[in-house]
């Protein structure tokens, strides 16, 4: 029963760590969105000072392409980090299962030993 509590604590701690990481990513995303908005405003101001609609259109297309590329890279980085965390969690869970089995075996040996002591 103690192993179940430890397992529950482990999963609770892991969930809290994951939540903290998600909050960090969300905060970074919000900061990135604010920076992107600042860049957009700067781009708007500079494009308005340029002559011709073609320059304006080219700048906006370039901005969208750059933002899209950054977004795709950030998304790939996040996916890689999540895959790594999933692998680590899998390994930790497997190790925990092995530890629980070892504890059960030790408990059985201790029970038998105590029974022998009683019988003597």
N, C-alpha and C positions, 0 to 999 in steps of 0.2 A: 504494500500500500504506500510505503514511503517512496518507492520508485515511481509510482504514478504521480505523487505530489511533485517530485523532482522533475519529472517529465513535463508536467503542467507548468512548473516554474520556468523551465527551459523554453517552452514554447511561448509563454507570456513574455519573457525577456526578449526572445527573438522577435516577437511581434512589435514590442516597444522599439527595438533597434530599427526594424524595418520602417516603422511609422516615423521615427526621427529622420531616417534617410529620405523618406518620401517628402517630409516637410522641408528638408534642406533643398531637395530638387525643386519643389514648388516655389520656395523662396527665390532660388536662383533663376527659375523660369520667370517669375514676376519681375525680378531685377532686369533680366534680359529683355522682357517685353517693354519695360520703361526705357531702357537704352535704345531699343529698336524704335520706339516712338520718338525719342529725341533725335535719332538719326533721320527718321522720316521728316521731322520738322526742319532739320538742317538741310536735308535734300530738297524739300519744298522751297525753302527760301532761296537756295542757290539756283535751283532750276527756274524759279520765277525771274531771276536776274539774267538768265541766259536768253538769247534771242532764238525764236523759232520753236515751233511745237515738236519738231523731230528730236531736238536735244532733250526736251522735257520728257518725251516718251522713252527715249533711249536710257535716260537716267533712271526712270522708274522701273523699266524692265531690268536693268542691271541691279537695282536695289532688291527687287523681288527675287532675282536669281541668287544673289548673295545670301539673302535671308533664308531662302529655301535650302541652300547648300549647308548653311550653319545649322539649320533645324534638323536636316537629315543626319549630319555628323553627330549632333547632340543626342538624337534619337538612337543612333547606332551605339554610341558610347554607353547610353543608359541600358540598352539591351545587353551589351556585353557584360556590364556590371551585374545586371540581374541574373544572367546565366551563370556567372561566377558565384554569386551568392547562393543560387539554387544548388549548384554543385557542392558548395561548402556545407549547406544545410543538409543535403543528402548524406554526405560523409559523416557529419556530426550525428545525424539520426541513426545511421548504421552503427556507429561507435557506441551510441547510447543503448541501442538494442543489445549489442554484445555485452555491454557493462551490466545491463539488467539481467541477462541470462547468467552471467558470472555470479551476480549477487544471489540469484535464485539457487544456483548450485551450492554456493557457500552457505546459504541459509539451510539447505537440506543437509549438508555435511554437519553443520552445527547442531541441527535437530537430532541427527543420528548420534552424534557424540554425547549430547546431553542425555539421550535415552540410554546409552551405554553406561554413563555415570550413574544414572538412577538404578539401572539393573544390577550394578556391582555392589 
